[in-house]
Amino acid sequence: MEVGWAATGGDIIDWENSYHSSARQKPGISSPSMTNPADWRRFARRAIEHIEALSL
């Protein structure tokens, strides 16, 4: 359990719109964060997979 939080792409936020909106600003880096993941490796893997899928 993620103590009320969800990994990138696993909740109600419109990640696709948010990601593409920020990408137009050309930030050069994307850094997902979570305050207290139950399993940081799973969180990182899911976040990376989701961000890579949005980039296609």
PyMOL commands that set and color helices and strands:
alter all, ss='L'
color gray80, all
select helices_A, chain A and resi 15-23+40-55
alter helices_A, ss='H'
color red, helices_A
deselect
rebuild
show_as cartoon
